[in-house]
């Protein structure tokens, strides 16, 4: 049985979020939580929230045992880009793109 959680339009670049999500893919949920707790950055805090939500969905909605869960799928998709402009030298316009991410985590029983 599977349960999933999705966090959309998170204010972090997908490249930075993928570095953390790649660490937990395929691991048991307890091991994945330990990895995310020991990493000290924004991506790990956001990913931990999504993982906790996926675990709660599996336990409460599907009746799964928390000790047999593992991270079946973990991916980061690019969200909408907030495009900002600023004045640059010689009357040029500089671009400052604020990228967002969608974090999707699926947990399943072994």
N, C-alpha and C positions, 0 to 999 in steps of 0.2 A: 504494500500500500504506500502511496505517495502523498505528500503534502507540500505545498509551495507557499512562498511569500515573495512579494514584489514591492520594492520601494522605487517610486518613480520621481524623476526630476530632482535628484539629489545634487547639491551644489559642489560637486567635485569632478575633476577631469576623469574620463573613462580610463585613460592610460594609468593614472595613479591608483585608481580603484582596482584595476585588473591585477596589479602586482600583489595585492593582498588576497584577492579572491582565488588566485591561482594556488595559493598556499594551502587552502582548506579543501579543495576539490578532491573527493574520494575518501576523505578521512571520516572517522567516527565523529559524532557530534560533540562528545566530551573533549576529544583531542582538538577539534576545530575551535571550540570555545577557549581552550587553554592557549592556543596559538594567537587568537585574536586579543585575548587579555594581555598577553606579553608584548604585543606590538603597540607602540605608542604613536599613533597617527590618526588622522581624521577618517581615513578609509577603513581602518579596523574597527573604529567605534560604530560607524554606519553599518558595516557588514555584520557586526555582532548583533545589532538590533534586528536586522532582517533574519539572521539565523535563529535568534530567540523566537521570533514570530513564527517561523516555519516549524520549529520544534513544538511550539504551543499549538499550532494548527494540527499537527500530526497526533499529539497526545489528546487534545480535547475533542477534535472533530472526527478523527479516524479511530481513536482508541488504541493507538500504537504504544508499545513499550519504549520508554525513553532510552533504555540501555541497548536496544538493538538498532537504533537509528544511525544512519550515515548520510553524508552529503553526496547525493547522487549527481546533482547538477548545480553548478554555480557559475554564473556568467554576468558580465557587465556589458550593457548595450549603451550606445551613445544616445543622449536625450537632446532636447532642443538647445540651441546655442543662443545665449543672450549677447547680441552684438552691440558693442560700445565703441564710440569713436572719440578720439582726442586729437587736439591740435598738435602737429609735429612741426619740425623746423621747415623753413622756406615755404610756408603756407600749404603744406601737405597735411593730409588727414591720416593719423595712425589708427590702427585697428586693435581693439582689445576684446577678444572673444572670451566670454565666460561660459565654459562648457559645463554641461550637466550629464548625469548618468542615471541609468535604470539598473538596479541590482536585483537579479532573480536568483533565488536559492530554492532547490527542490531537495527534500529529505525523504528517504525511503527506508524500509526495514530490510535487514539482511536476510 
